[in-house]
């Protein structure tokens, strides 16, 4: 692939961004530079499409889901605490009024 063609297809005005992307892809072994302005796709590095990688991906997905649940719990605790603080300050300053009581 030629850099000028890639920048045109991706609608990237700065060729520097294309160079940044290709440097990352070269660093992880997906491409190799043919010359100054072109690269060759060589695909995934050996061992990257293995059962081990699939297992690792599943473990990471499980961890992300667990962390999302934990974050939701923290948000709920934060909300409860905020409500308690608000209730406490309202009763402390006499701003909390009970309704529904009638004089007998």
Helices and strands as residue ranges (DSSP letters): H 3-9, H 15-27, E 31-35, E 38-41, H 51-92
